[in-house]
Amino acid sequence: MVNIRSFKEEDNETLLSIERLCPQGNEECAMAVDKEPDITARYELYDNWEIRVAEEDDTTVGWIGWTVKQGPEQKYVYVAEVMVHPDYRRQGIAIKLLREAERAAHDAKVSHIYCYIYEPNEPSMKLVEKLGYIQEKDVRIIAMSAYKKEHIEREYDLARIDGKDLPEAVKLINSYYTGKAHFSPFTAPGFRTYANRVLGYGLENFLVAKWKGKIVACGGFWDSSVLMEMTYTKEPMMWKLMANAYGILRHFISMPRIPAEGEFFKFHSIVDHAFEPEHALAMEEILNYCNNLMFDTKCEFFGAYTDPDDPIIEVMKKFKPMYETMYLYAKPISGKLPDFSSIYVDCRDPIL
Ligand SMILES: CC(C)(COP(=O)(O)OP(=O)(O)OC[C@H]1O[C@@H](n2cnc3c(N)ncnc32)[C@H](O)[C@@H]1OP(=O)(O)O)[C@@H](O)C(=O)NCCC(=O)NCCS
């Protein structure tokens, strides 16, 4: 008999150990994370969160976590993760856990509930589809390796943001994302609080590029490895072949690196980026700066999670990225689904 109860601090170790057994993906490609030492650290980035634990005969067998977010008009729920111990799968435990989240969503009278699912994670897609979630949108995962130093002949003034420039940067962010699903315009103090609350981000890691004294591009550079390290437990054959080929070529020229199967790696994310369309080069200069920072600290992998139509994808091409996909699945609760034709990806969400 499965019992669902609230999370207790003592659950931390058990949940971490179950998560290690839960790579997300299929036989060809699967990703796992290590959130040592604290399974709840990712939740602390949000204003509120809830974890419910599933027990069978006093043994912890799985859990679900979610947060209620406040949109400009309505609230909505983000399901951050649902995990079930491999020995207890296909017994309806994940369904039970998701129904808990949906009950909470109903009680909070939110418009909808959503989650992200990594493309190779077919069991999860089947799971949420069974509960009536619809695949609404694909999100591009862009991963780059800082494999060479970029020469910077700067046309723009690049700096870590000065507090007095925050309103101007926030204005640029708001105009870049206005109208996109899941975006609530920031105020300057609100943005400061949010960025400083995200461990490894903070305003000190927010960069601006100026043209004739005006901010034309900006972006945060978030060390998300303070919350988790990632590894591919299964890597596509094509990547292995590419990694080998790059390895040989690397004797002659600089080539990108692909993490080896089973290798834990740290990832930095470009977040809350925004730029004026005619100043894509300013965004490129910010990326060059981030690349060189990574290169110098030998912390190789960085990238972004974005709407596939985001113009930053074009700017990132020169870094020879690898692309993956995750899907946004959503289901109406007490309202209608937003228009997901273009979306803002809250940087806190796509932590696997
Ligand atoms: C995805 C996961 C949570 C499913 O847990 P579960 O308790 O086995 O799921 P349930 O028993 O409630 O399954 C409900 C339905 O989901 C679908 N499903 C679940 N696992 C599946 C699988 N391996 N293959 C195909 N369909 C699957 C089926 O439709 C299933 O109904 P059925 O058993 O009547 O056919 C579990 O496999 C897991 O922990 N995976 C690793 C972590 C992960 O990917 N989490 C999700 C992203 S955070």
PDBQT file of the ligand as one rigid body, heavy atoms in Angstrom, charges set to zero:
ROOT
HETATM    1  C1  LIG A 401       8.937   8.281 -15.118  1.00  0.00    +0.000 C 
HETATM    2  C2  LIG A 401       8.744   7.592 -13.753  1.00  0.00    +0.000 C 
HETATM    3  C3  LIG A 401       8.592   8.667 -12.694  1.00  0.00    +0.000 C 
HETATM    4  C4  LIG A 401       7.467   6.734 -13.825  1.00  0.00    +0.000 C 
HETATM    5  O1  LIG A 401       7.225   6.179 -12.544  1.00  0.00    +0.000 OA
HETATM    6  P1  LIG A 401       6.252   4.943 -12.314  1.00  0.00    +0.000 P 
HETATM    7  O2  LIG A 401       5.851   4.942 -10.892  1.00  0.00    +0.000 OA
HETATM    8  O3  LIG A 401       6.871   3.723 -12.846  1.00  0.00    +0.000 OA
HETATM    9  O4  LIG A 401       5.023   5.329 -13.233  1.00  0.00    +0.000 OA
HETATM   10  P2  LIG A 401       3.548   4.712 -13.115  1.00  0.00    +0.000 P 
HETATM   11  O5  LIG A 401       3.603   3.301 -12.662  1.00  0.00    +0.000 OA
HETATM   12  O6  LIG A 401       2.685   5.634 -12.344  1.00  0.00    +0.000 OA
HETATM   13  O7  LIG A 401       3.143   4.735 -14.659  1.00  0.00    +0.000 OA
HETATM   14  C5  LIG A 401       1.994   5.360 -15.140  1.00  0.00    +0.000 C 
HETATM   15  C6  LIG A 401       1.994   5.295 -16.656  1.00  0.00    +0.000 C 
HETATM   16  O8  LIG A 401       3.134   5.988 -17.192  1.00  0.00    +0.000 OA
HETATM   17  C7  LIG A 401       3.581   5.302 -18.368  1.00  0.00    +0.000 C 
HETATM   18  N1  LIG A 401       4.915   4.725 -18.130  1.00  0.00    +0.000 N 
HETATM   19  C8  LIG A 401       5.607   4.745 -16.974  1.00  0.00    +0.000 A 
HETATM   20  N2  LIG A 401       6.810   4.139 -17.158  1.00  0.00    +0.000 NA
HETATM   21  C9  LIG A 401       6.858   3.745 -18.444  1.00  0.00    +0.000 A 
HETATM   22  C10 LIG A 401       7.832   3.062 -19.220  1.00  0.00    +0.000 A 
HETATM   23  N3  LIG A 401       9.017   2.679 -18.709  1.00  0.00    +0.000 N 
HETATM   24  N4  LIG A 401       7.567   2.829 -20.514  1.00  0.00    +0.000 NA
HETATM   25  C11 LIG A 401       6.408   3.203 -21.060  1.00  0.00    +0.000 A 
HETATM   26  N5  LIG A 401       5.415   3.842 -20.362  1.00  0.00    +0.000 NA
HETATM   27  C12 LIG A 401       5.655   4.112 -19.074  1.00  0.00    +0.000 A 
HETATM   28  C13 LIG A 401       2.577   4.198 -18.610  1.00  0.00    +0.000 C 
HETATM   29  O9  LIG A 401       1.531   4.754 -19.397  1.00  0.00    +0.000 OA
HETATM   30  C14 LIG A 401       2.102   3.909 -17.216  1.00  0.00    +0.000 C 
HETATM   31  O10 LIG A 401       0.850   3.287 -17.196  1.00  0.00    +0.000 OA
HETATM   32  P3  LIG A 401       0.771   1.663 -17.286  1.00  0.00    +0.000 P 
HETATM   33  O11 LIG A 401       1.773   1.115 -16.322  1.00  0.00    +0.000 OA
HETATM   34  O12 LIG A 401      -0.646   1.393 -16.909  1.00  0.00    +0.000 OA
HETATM   35  O13 LIG A 401       1.100   1.333 -18.705  1.00  0.00    +0.000 OA
HETATM   36  C15 LIG A 401       9.923   6.658 -13.420  1.00  0.00    +0.000 C 
HETATM   37  O14 LIG A 401      10.187   5.831 -14.525  1.00  0.00    +0.000 OA
HETATM   38  C16 LIG A 401      11.187   7.400 -13.048  1.00  0.00    +0.000 C 
HETATM   39  O15 LIG A 401      11.408   7.721 -11.891  1.00  0.00    +0.000 OA
HETATM   40  N6  LIG A 401      12.052   7.651 -14.044  1.00  0.00    +0.000 N 
HETATM   41  C17 LIG A 401      13.335   8.309 -13.819  1.00  0.00    +0.000 C 
HETATM   42  C18 LIG A 401      13.180   9.735 -13.351  1.00  0.00    +0.000 C 
HETATM   43  C19 LIG A 401      12.427  10.576 -14.330  1.00  0.00    +0.000 C 
HETATM   44  O16 LIG A 401      12.603  10.489 -15.533  1.00  0.00    +0.000 OA
HETATM   45  N7  LIG A 401      11.553  11.455 -13.803  1.00  0.00    +0.000 N 
HETATM   46  C20 LIG A 401      10.751  12.325 -14.610  1.00  0.00    +0.000 C 
HETATM   47  C21 LIG A 401      11.407  13.589 -14.951  1.00  0.00    +0.000 C 
HETATM   48  S1  LIG A 401      11.785  14.576 -13.531  1.00  0.00    +0.000 SA
ENDROOT
TORSDOF 0
